[in-house]
Amino acid sequence: MHPPCELMVKSFLPGVRGLVAHELAEKKGLSQGRIAATLGVTQASVSQYLAKEPEFHMRRVLGLGVDESEVDKCVTLLC
């Protein structure tokens, strides 16, 4: 079993970042550089997040037992 902090760093945060990156790119039209600055990651990381479908990122977070409506709320608050 993994400690909660490890699950957050390896699964939850990357999943949410991926969803936020897609939201900012598709709905707000931000560039990868601007998204990177907003999320505090590199542009290369944003490129990797956007290369995967949003459903991939959602499944990653849902696999931790988080409710989809809670994930949506979190993404909405961050955007």
Secondary structure as a PSIPRED ss2 file (coil, helix, strand):
# PSIPRED VFORMAT (PSIPRED V4.0)

   1 M C   1.000  0.000  0.000
   2 H C   1.000  0.000  0.000
   3 P C   1.000  0.000  0.000
   4 P H   0.000  1.000  0.000
   5 C H   0.000  1.000  0.000
   6 E H   0.000  1.000  0.000
   7 L H   0.000  1.000  0.000
   8 M H   0.000  1.000  0.000
   9 V H   0.000  1.000  0.000
  10 K H   0.000  1.000  0.000
  11 S H   0.000  1.000  0.000
  12 F H   0.000  1.000  0.000
  13 L H   0.000  1.000  0.000
  14 P H   0.000  1.000  0.000
  15 G H   0.000  1.000  0.000
  16 V H   0.000  1.000  0.000
  17 R H   0.000  1.000  0.000
  18 G H   0.000  1.000  0.000
  19 L H   0.000  1.000  0.000
  20 V H   0.000  1.000  0.000
  21 A H   0.000  1.000  0.000
  22 H H   0.000  1.000  0.000
  23 E H   0.000  1.000  0.000
  24 L H   0.000  1.000  0.000
  25 A H   0.000  1.000  0.000
  26 E H   0.000  1.000  0.000
  27 K C   1.000  0.000  0.000
  28 K C   1.000  0.000  0.000
  29 G C   1.000  0.000  0.000
  30 L C   1.000  0.000  0.000
  31 S C   1.000  0.000  0.000
  32 Q H   0.000  1.000  0.000
  33 G H   0.000  1.000  0.000
  34 R H   0.000  1.000  0.000
  35 I H   0.000  1.000  0.000
  36 A H   0.000  1.000  0.000
  37 A H   0.000  1.000  0.000
  38 T H   0.000  1.000  0.000
  39 L H   0.000  1.000  0.000
  40 G C   1.000  0.000  0.000
  41 V C   1.000  0.000  0.000
  42 T C   1.000  0.000  0.000
  43 Q H   0.000  1.000  0.000
  44 A H   0.000  1.000  0.000
  45 S H   0.000  1.000  0.000
  46 V H   0.000  1.000  0.000
  47 S H   0.000  1.000  0.000
  48 Q H   0.000  1.000  0.000
  49 Y H   0.000  1.000  0.000
  50 L H   0.000  1.000  0.000
  51 A H   0.000  1.000  0.000
  52 K C   1.000  0.000  0.000
  53 E C   1.000  0.000  0.000
  54 P H   0.000  1.000  0.000
  55 E H   0.000  1.000  0.000
  56 F H   0.000  1.000  0.000
  57 H H   0.000  1.000  0.000
  58 M H   0.000  1.000  0.000
  59 R H   0.000  1.000  0.000
  60 R H   0.000  1.000  0.000
  61 V H   0.000  1.000  0.000
  62 L H   0.000  1.000  0.000
  63 G C   1.000  0.000  0.000
  64 L C   1.000  0.000  0.000
  65 G C   1.000  0.000  0.000
  66 V C   1.000  0.000  0.000
  67 D C   1.000  0.000  0.000
  68 E H   0.000  1.000  0.000
  69 S H   0.000  1.000  0.000
  70 E H   0.000  1.000  0.000
  71 V H   0.000  1.000  0.000
  72 D H   0.000  1.000  0.000
  73 K H   0.000  1.000  0.000
  74 C H   0.000  1.000  0.000
  75 V H   0.000  1.000  0.000
  76 T H   0.000  1.000  0.000
  77 L H   0.000  1.000  0.000
  78 L H   0.000  1.000  0.000
  79 C C   1.000  0.000  0.000
